[in-house]
Amino acid sequence: MSSHYTQSERALATLSLDWHGGTGLDVLVGGLGLGYTANAALECRGVERVEVLELLPEVISWLDRDLFPLASKLRADSRLRVTRADVFDLLASAPVRRHDAILLDVDHSPDELLDPTNESFYRPEGLSRAREHLSEHGVLGVWSSGESAPLVAALGAVFSEVRVETIRWRNELIDQDQEDPIFLARK
């Protein structure tokens, strides 16, 4: 997590919600991080509710203690709810309610997982269960630090429409151009 470069984290929300295009949108964000995806979702036209599931209580405490740049802005928005939970556990279970968009920024990439148990999500069976949490025309957006042909294939097996948008940026800290793909799928 870094506040040095946030374009791809914000693009996860804007690309997904622009593709959906609806109003009164209910958005689920997997991973709070430093709040850039959640904030971008709240700034999108038509968003009525953003629920963030964050696994780590320490990260939630950063929000509560104002320890990152967007913390006070996020806390002031009544449309935001942050809950301590594992988004992958939720998406593997039967849906309690459906979301118009599910935005995930948890793992570094589908090939570089923070927890090996997340692997099942990126397969057709896991994506099929996640799809059930989406409303009609709902959009799944997945942030990644690297390309993943297996994820594109799995998304194509489960969703009717799949796109990959590449966000290019200059990492001045290491003086290199970098790319972050955003995987998008629509029900």
PyRosetta script that sets phi, psi and omega in degrees:
from pyrosetta import init, pose_from_sequence

init()
pose = pose_from_sequence("MSSHYTQSERALATLSLDWHGGTGLDVLVGGLGLGYTANAALECRGVERVEVLELLPEVISWLDRDLFPLASKLRADSRLRVTRADVFDLLASAPVRRHDAILLDVDHSPDELLDPTNESFYRPEGLSRAREHLSEHGVLGVWSSGESAPLVAALGAVFSEVRVETIRWRNELIDQDQEDPIFLARK")
pose.set_psi(1, 138.6)
pose.set_omega(1, -179.7)
pose.set_phi(2, -155.6)
pose.set_psi(2, 148.1)
pose.set_omega(2, 173.2)
pose.set_phi(3, -100.1)
pose.set_psi(3, 5.4)
pose.set_omega(3, 179.4)
pose.set_phi(4, -69.3)
pose.set_psi(4, -44.0)
pose.set_omega(4, 179.6)
pose.set_phi(5, -136.0)
pose.set_psi(5, 124.3)
pose.set_omega(5, -174.0)
pose.set_phi(6, -132.2)
pose.set_psi(6, 7.6)
pose.set_omega(6, -174.5)
pose.set_phi(7, -59.1)
pose.set_psi(7, -43.9)
pose.set_omega(7, -176.6)
pose.set_phi(8, -72.7)
pose.set_psi(8, -32.6)
pose.set_omega(8, 176.3)
pose.set_phi(9, -64.9)
pose.set_psi(9, -39.8)
pose.set_omega(9, 177.5)
pose.set_phi(10, -70.9)
pose.set_psi(10, -37.9)
pose.set_omega(10, 179.6)
pose.set_phi(11, -63.5)
pose.set_psi(11, -31.0)
pose.set_omega(11, 176.5)
pose.set_phi(12, -53.2)
pose.set_psi(12, -45.4)
pose.set_omega(12, 179.9)
pose.set_phi(13, -74.1)
pose.set_psi(13, -49.9)
pose.set_omega(13, -172.9)
pose.set_phi(14, -66.8)
pose.set_psi(14, -41.4)
pose.set_omega(14, 178.6)
pose.set_phi(15, -63.6)
pose.set_psi(15, -44.7)
pose.set_omega(15, -178.9)
pose.set_phi(16, -64.2)
pose.set_psi(16, -47.2)
pose.set_omega(16, -175.1)
pose.set_phi(17, -76.0)
pose.set_psi(17, -33.5)
pose.set_omega(17, 173.7)
pose.set_phi(18, -64.1)
pose.set_psi(18, -39.8)
pose.set_omega(18, 179.5)
pose.set_phi(19, -64.9)
pose.set_psi(19, -38.8)
pose.set_omega(19, 177.9)
pose.set_phi(20, -65.0)
pose.set_psi(20, -53.7)
pose.set_omega(20, 174.9)
pose.set_phi(21, 77.2)
pose.set_psi(21, 3.5)
pose.set_omega(21, -175.9)
pose.set_phi(22, -87.4)
pose.set_psi(22, -171.5)
pose.set_omega(22, 177.0)
pose.set_phi(23, -128.1)
pose.set_psi(23, 165.8)
pose.set_omega(23, -178.8)
pose.set_phi(24, 62.4)
pose.set_psi(24, 34.8)
pose.set_omega(24, -169.9)
pose.set_phi(25, -76.1)
pose.set_psi(25, 138.8)
pose.set_omega(25, 175.7)
pose.set_phi(26, -108.3)
pose.set_psi(26, 117.7)
pose.set_omega(26, -173.7)
pose.set_phi(27, -116.7)
pose.set_psi(27, 133.3)
pose.set_omega(27, 173.4)
pose.set_phi(28, -109.2)
pose.set_psi(28, 127.3)
pose.set_omega(28, 178.5)
pose.set_phi(29, -114.8)
pose.set_psi(29, 124.8)
pose.set_omega(29, 175.5)
pose.set_phi(30, -95.5)
pose.set_psi(30, 109.2)
pose.set_omega(30, -179.9)
pose.set_phi(31, 102.0)
pose.set_psi(31, 116.8)
pose.set_omega(31, 178.1)
pose.set_phi(32, -78.9)
pose.set_psi(32, -43.4)
pose.set_omega(32, -175.4)
pose.set_phi(33, 53.6)
pose.set_psi(33, -131.9)
pose.set_omega(33, 177.8)
pose.set_phi(34, -100.0)
pose.set_psi(34, 14.9)
pose.set_omega(34, 170.4)
pose.set_phi(35, 85.4)
pose.set_psi(35, 5.6)
pose.set_omega(35, -175.3)
pose.set_phi(36, -69.0)
pose.set_psi(36, -38.3)
pose.set_omega(36, 178.0)
pose.set_phi(37, -68.7)
pose.set_psi(37, -46.7)
pose.set_omega(37, 179.5)
pose.set_phi(38, -60.3)
pose.set_psi(38, -43.7)
pose.set_omega(38, 179.8)
pose.set_phi(39, -63.4)
pose.set_psi(39, -43.4)
pose.set_omega(39, 179.0)
pose.set_phi(40, -62.7)
pose.set_psi(40, -38.3)
pose.set_omega(40, 177.5)
pose.set_phi(41, -63.3)
pose.set_psi(41, -44.3)
pose.set_omega(41, 180.0)
pose.set_phi(42, -63.9)
pose.set_psi(42, -27.8)
pose.set_omega(42, 179.5)
pose.set_phi(43, -82.9)
pose.set_psi(43, -11.0)
pose.set_omega(43, -179.3)
pose.set_phi(44, -76.0)
pose.set_psi(44, 142.1)
pose.set_omega(44, 177.5)
pose.set_phi(45, -61.6)
pose.set_psi(45, 136.8)
pose.set_omega(45, 173.8)
pose.set_phi(46, 90.1)
pose.set_psi(46, -1.3)
pose.set_omega(46, -178.3)
pose.set_phi(47, -85.4)
pose.set_psi(47, 125.2)
pose.set_omega(47, -178.7)
pose.set_phi(48, -103.0)
pose.set_psi(48, -29.7)
pose.set_omega(48, -175.2)
pose.set_phi(49, -151.7)
pose.set_psi(49, 138.1)
pose.set_omega(49, 174.0)
pose.set_phi(50, -129.1)
pose.set_psi(50, 120.8)
pose.set_omega(50, 175.2)
pose.set_phi(51, -111.2)
pose.set_psi(51, 126.3)
pose.set_omega(51, 178.3)
pose.set_phi(52, -109.0)
pose.set_psi(52, 128.9)
pose.set_omega(52, 172.6)
pose.set_phi(53, -105.3)
pose.set_psi(53, 121.3)
pose.set_omega(53, 179.7)
pose.set_phi(54, -124.5)
pose.set_psi(54, 128.2)
pose.set_omega(54, -177.3)
pose.set_phi(55, -74.5)
pose.set_psi(55, -37.3)
pose.set_omega(55, -171.1)
pose.set_phi(56, -92.6)
pose.set_psi(56, 120.1)
pose.set_omega(56, 179.0)
pose.set_phi(57, -62.9)
pose.set_psi(57, -28.6)
pose.set_omega(57, 179.4)
pose.set_phi(58, -62.2)
pose.set_psi(58, -40.2)
pose.set_omega(58, -179.7)
pose.set_phi(59, -67.8)
pose.set_psi(59, -40.6)
pose.set_omega(59, 176.6)
pose.set_phi(60, -62.1)
pose.set_psi(60, -37.7)
pose.set_omega(60, -179.9)
pose.set_phi(61, -65.8)
pose.set_psi(61, -27.7)
pose.set_omega(61, 175.5)
pose.set_phi(62, -61.8)
pose.set_psi(62, -39.6)
pose.set_omega(62, 177.7)
pose.set_phi(63, -65.2)
pose.set_psi(63, -48.6)
pose.set_omega(63, -177.5)
pose.set_phi(64, -63.6)
pose.set_psi(64, -30.5)
pose.set_omega(64, -176.7)
pose.set_phi(65, -101.1)
pose.set_psi(65, 9.5)
pose.set_omega(65, 176.2)
pose.set_phi(66, 62.4)
pose.set_psi(66, 41.1)
pose.set_omega(66, -174.3)
pose.set_phi(67, -97.0)
pose.set_psi(67, 7.9)
pose.set_omega(67, 172.3)
pose.set_phi(68, -139.4)
pose.set_psi(68, 158.7)
pose.set_omega(68, -168.8)
pose.set_phi(69, -54.3)
pose.set_psi(69, -34.8)
pose.set_omega(69, -175.8)
pose.set_phi(70, -95.7)
pose.set_psi(70, 3.1)
pose.set_omega(70, -171.5)
pose.set_phi(71, -56.3)
pose.set_psi(71, -51.6)
pose.set_omega(71, -176.2)
pose.set_phi(72, -67.1)
pose.set_psi(72, -36.6)
pose.set_omega(72, 178.1)
pose.set_phi(73, -63.7)
pose.set_psi(73, -43.8)
pose.set_omega(73, 179.7)
pose.set_phi(74, -65.0)
pose.set_psi(74, -45.2)
pose.set_omega(74, -179.4)
pose.set_phi(75, -62.1)
pose.set_psi(75, -29.0)
pose.set_omega(75, -178.0)
pose.set_phi(76, -78.6)
pose.set_psi(76, -12.5)
pose.set_omega(76, -177.0)
pose.set_phi(77, -91.3)
pose.set_psi(77, 113.2)
pose.set_omega(77, -176.0)
pose.set_phi(78, -67.9)
pose.set_psi(78, -12.8)
pose.set_omega(78, 179.1)
pose.set_phi(79, -80.8)
pose.set_psi(79, -8.0)
pose.set_omega(79, -176.8)
pose.set_phi(80, -97.3)
pose.set_psi(80, 136.1)
pose.set_omega(80, 172.7)
pose.set_phi(81, -132.2)
pose.set_psi(81, 129.4)
pose.set_omega(81, 178.5)
pose.set_phi(82, -116.0)
pose.set_psi(82, 127.4)
pose.set_omega(82, -177.0)
pose.set_phi(83, -128.0)
pose.set_psi(83, 140.6)
pose.set_omega(83, 174.6)
pose.set_phi(84, -81.2)
pose.set_psi(84, 112.2)
pose.set_omega(84, -179.5)
pose.set_phi(85, -168.7)
pose.set_psi(85, 162.5)
pose.set_omega(85, 176.3)
pose.set_phi(86, -94.2)
pose.set_psi(86, 113.8)
pose.set_omega(86, -177.9)
pose.set_phi(87, -61.1)
pose.set_psi(87, -33.5)
pose.set_omega(87, -179.5)
pose.set_phi(88, -69.3)
pose.set_psi(88, -35.1)
pose.set_omega(88, 174.3)
pose.set_phi(89, -63.6)
pose.set_psi(89, -44.4)
pose.set_omega(89, 179.1)
pose.set_phi(90, -60.2)
pose.set_psi(90, -47.8)
pose.set_omega(90, -175.7)
pose.set_phi(91, -70.3)
pose.set_psi(91, -18.3)
pose.set_omega(91, 177.3)
pose.set_phi(92, -84.7)
pose.set_psi(92, -13.4)
pose.set_omega(92, -177.5)
pose.set_phi(93, -97.0)
pose.set_psi(93, 173.2)
pose.set_omega(93, 176.4)
pose.set_phi(94, -67.4)
pose.set_psi(94, 139.7)
pose.set_omega(94, -177.8)
pose.set_phi(95, -70.0)
pose.set_psi(95, 138.5)
pose.set_omega(95, 173.0)
pose.set_phi(96, -90.2)
pose.set_psi(96, -37.7)
pose.set_omega(96, 173.0)
pose.set_phi(97, -147.5)
pose.set_psi(97, 165.1)
pose.set_omega(97, -176.9)
pose.set_phi(98, -106.5)
pose.set_psi(98, 148.1)
pose.set_omega(98, -178.8)
pose.set_phi(99, -114.2)
pose.set_psi(99, 150.5)
pose.set_omega(99, 176.2)
pose.set_phi(100, -78.8)
pose.set_psi(100, -26.7)
pose.set_omega(100, 176.1)
pose.set_phi(101, -147.8)
pose.set_psi(101, 140.8)
pose.set_omega(101, 173.0)
pose.set_phi(102, -121.5)
pose.set_psi(102, 120.5)
pose.set_omega(102, -175.9)
pose.set_phi(103, -116.9)
pose.set_psi(103, 120.8)
pose.set_omega(103, -175.8)
pose.set_phi(104, -116.9)
pose.set_psi(104, 125.1)
pose.set_omega(104, 172.3)
pose.set_phi(105, -138.5)
pose.set_psi(105, 75.9)
pose.set_omega(105, -175.6)
pose.set_phi(106, -116.5)
pose.set_psi(106, -56.2)
pose.set_omega(106, -178.5)
pose.set_phi(107, -89.1)
pose.set_psi(107, 160.2)
pose.set_omega(107, 174.6)
pose.set_phi(108, -63.1)
pose.set_psi(108, -41.0)
pose.set_omega(108, 175.9)
pose.set_phi(109, -165.9)
pose.set_psi(109, 167.5)
pose.set_omega(109, 176.5)
pose.set_phi(110, -62.3)
pose.set_psi(110, -18.2)
pose.set_omega(110, 178.8)
pose.set_phi(111, -101.4)
pose.set_psi(111, -3.5)
pose.set_omega(111, 179.0)
pose.set_phi(112, -136.0)
pose.set_psi(112, 82.1)
pose.set_omega(112, -172.9)
pose.set_phi(113, -85.2)
pose.set_psi(113, 144.8)
pose.set_omega(113, 173.6)
pose.set_phi(114, -76.7)
pose.set_psi(114, -25.3)
pose.set_omega(114, 178.0)
pose.set_phi(115, -140.1)
pose.set_psi(115, 123.4)
pose.set_omega(115, -177.6)
pose.set_phi(116, -56.8)
pose.set_psi(116, -24.7)
pose.set_omega(116, -179.9)
pose.set_phi(117, -69.7)
pose.set_psi(117, -14.2)
pose.set_omega(117, 178.1)
pose.set_phi(118, -71.7)
pose.set_psi(118, -15.8)
pose.set_omega(118, -174.9)
pose.set_phi(119, -55.1)
pose.set_psi(119, -38.1)
pose.set_omega(119, -176.5)
pose.set_phi(120, -63.0)
pose.set_psi(120, -27.4)
pose.set_omega(120, 179.0)
pose.set_phi(121, -61.4)
pose.set_psi(121, -38.3)
pose.set_omega(121, -172.2)
pose.set_phi(122, -81.6)
pose.set_psi(122, 3.5)
pose.set_omega(122, 177.0)
pose.set_phi(123, -99.4)
pose.set_psi(123, 161.8)
pose.set_omega(123, -178.4)
pose.set_phi(124, -52.4)
pose.set_psi(124, -38.0)
pose.set_omega(124, -178.7)
pose.set_phi(125, -64.9)
pose.set_psi(125, -44.5)
pose.set_omega(125, 179.4)
pose.set_phi(126, -67.3)
pose.set_psi(126, -41.0)
pose.set_omega(126, 178.7)
pose.set_phi(127, -67.0)
pose.set_psi(127, -33.8)
pose.set_omega(127, 176.9)
pose.set_phi(128, -64.4)
pose.set_psi(128, -42.1)
pose.set_omega(128, 177.3)
pose.set_phi(129, -64.6)
pose.set_psi(129, -41.9)
pose.set_omega(129, 178.9)
pose.set_phi(130, -63.5)
pose.set_psi(130, -38.7)
pose.set_omega(130, 179.9)
pose.set_phi(131, -57.5)
pose.set_psi(131, -32.9)
pose.set_omega(131, 179.8)
pose.set_phi(132, -65.1)
pose.set_psi(132, -18.5)
pose.set_omega(132, 178.6)
pose.set_phi(133, -85.6)
pose.set_psi(133, -3.4)
pose.set_omega(133, -179.8)
pose.set_phi(134, -97.1)
pose.set_psi(134, 142.6)
pose.set_omega(134, 172.8)
pose.set_phi(135, -73.1)
pose.set_psi(135, 172.7)
pose.set_omega(135, 176.3)
pose.set_phi(136, -57.1)
pose.set_psi(136, 134.2)
pose.set_omega(136, -177.1)
pose.set_phi(137, 68.0)
pose.set_psi(137, 13.9)
pose.set_omega(137, 179.2)
pose.set_phi(138, -65.4)
pose.set_psi(138, 154.0)
pose.set_omega(138, -176.3)
pose.set_phi(139, -119.0)
pose.set_psi(139, 133.0)
pose.set_omega(139, 171.3)
pose.set_phi(140, -103.2)
pose.set_psi(140, 127.6)
pose.set_omega(140, 176.0)
pose.set_phi(141, -122.2)
pose.set_psi(141, 132.4)
pose.set_omega(141, -179.2)
pose.set_phi(142, -127.0)
pose.set_psi(142, 121.6)
pose.set_omega(142, 175.1)
pose.set_phi(143, -81.5)
pose.set_psi(143, 146.9)
pose.set_omega(143, 177.8)
pose.set_phi(144, -151.5)
pose.set_psi(144, 152.8)
pose.set_omega(144, 174.5)
pose.set_phi(145, -92.5)
pose.set_psi(145, -1.3)
pose.set_omega(145, -179.1)
pose.set_phi(146, -155.8)
pose.set_psi(146, 155.9)
pose.set_omega(146, 177.9)
pose.set_phi(147, -62.8)
pose.set_psi(147, 157.3)
pose.set_omega(147, 177.9)
pose.set_phi(148, -154.0)
pose.set_psi(148, 94.8)
pose.set_omega(148, 176.9)
pose.set_phi(149, -60.3)
pose.set_psi(149, -37.7)
pose.set_omega(149, 177.3)
pose.set_phi(150, -61.7)
pose.set_psi(150, -35.7)
pose.set_omega(150, 177.7)
pose.set_phi(151, -68.8)
pose.set_psi(151, -41.2)
pose.set_omega(151, 178.4)
pose.set_phi(152, -59.6)
pose.set_psi(152, -43.3)
pose.set_omega(152, 179.2)
pose.set_phi(153, -64.5)
pose.set_psi(153, -43.1)
pose.set_omega(153, 179.9)
pose.set_phi(154, -65.1)
pose.set_psi(154, -41.7)
pose.set_omega(154, 177.2)
pose.set_phi(155, -61.9)
pose.set_psi(155, -41.5)
pose.set_omega(155, 179.4)
pose.set_phi(156, -64.4)
pose.set_psi(156, -28.8)
pose.set_omega(156, 178.3)
pose.set_phi(157, -76.0)
pose.set_psi(157, -18.8)
pose.set_omega(157, -172.8)
pose.set_phi(158, -111.7)
pose.set_psi(158, -35.6)
pose.set_omega(158, -173.8)
pose.set_phi(159, -109.9)
pose.set_psi(159, 154.7)
pose.set_omega(159, -178.8)
pose.set_phi(160, -78.3)
pose.set_psi(160, -26.8)
pose.set_omega(160, 179.5)
pose.set_phi(161, -134.7)
pose.set_psi(161, 135.9)
pose.set_omega(161, 179.7)
pose.set_phi(162, -136.5)
pose.set_psi(162, 136.9)
pose.set_omega(162, 175.4)
pose.set_phi(163, -136.3)
pose.set_psi(163, 150.9)
pose.set_omega(163, 170.7)
pose.set_phi(164, -125.3)
pose.set_psi(164, 121.4)
pose.set_omega(164, 177.7)
pose.set_phi(165, -108.7)
pose.set_psi(165, 130.5)
pose.set_omega(165, -179.7)
pose.set_phi(166, -102.2)
pose.set_psi(166, 123.7)
pose.set_omega(166, 177.8)
pose.set_phi(167, -99.9)
pose.set_psi(167, 116.8)
pose.set_omega(167, -179.0)
pose.set_phi(168, -101.4)
pose.set_psi(168, 140.7)
pose.set_omega(168, -178.5)
pose.set_phi(169, -154.6)
pose.set_psi(169, 159.3)
pose.set_omega(169, 179.6)
pose.set_phi(170, -101.0)
pose.set_psi(170, 118.0)
pose.set_omega(170, 177.2)
pose.set_phi(171, -89.7)
pose.set_psi(171, 98.5)
pose.set_omega(171, -177.5)
pose.set_phi(172, -69.4)
pose.set_psi(172, -22.9)
pose.set_omega(172, 179.6)
pose.set_phi(173, -64.7)
pose.set_psi(173, -33.9)
pose.set_omega(173, 179.3)
pose.set_phi(174, -118.1)
pose.set_psi(174, 7.1)
pose.set_omega(174, 177.1)
pose.set_phi(175, 54.6)
pose.set_psi(175, 50.8)
pose.set_omega(175, 179.3)
pose.set_phi(176, -140.0)
pose.set_psi(176, 148.2)
pose.set_omega(176, 169.7)
pose.set_phi(177, -79.9)
pose.set_psi(177, 140.0)
pose.set_omega(177, -179.5)
pose.set_phi(178, -135.1)
pose.set_psi(178, 164.4)
pose.set_omega(178, 179.5)
pose.set_phi(179, -136.7)
pose.set_psi(179, 139.7)
pose.set_omega(179, 173.6)
pose.set_phi(180, -125.2)
pose.set_psi(180, 117.4)
pose.set_omega(180, 175.5)
pose.set_phi(181, -80.0)
pose.set_psi(181, 144.0)
pose.set_omega(181, 171.9)
pose.set_phi(182, -113.3)
pose.set_psi(182, 116.9)
pose.set_omega(182, 179.8)
pose.set_phi(183, -90.9)
pose.set_psi(183, 126.2)
pose.set_omega(183, -177.6)
pose.set_phi(184, -124.1)
pose.set_psi(184, 136.7)
pose.set_omega(184, 177.5)
pose.set_phi(185, -140.8)
pose.set_psi(185, 142.7)
pose.set_omega(185, -178.7)
pose.set_phi(186, -124.2)
pose.set_psi(186, 139.4)
pose.set_omega(186, -179.3)
pose.set_phi(187, -75.2)
pose.dump_pdb("model.pdb")
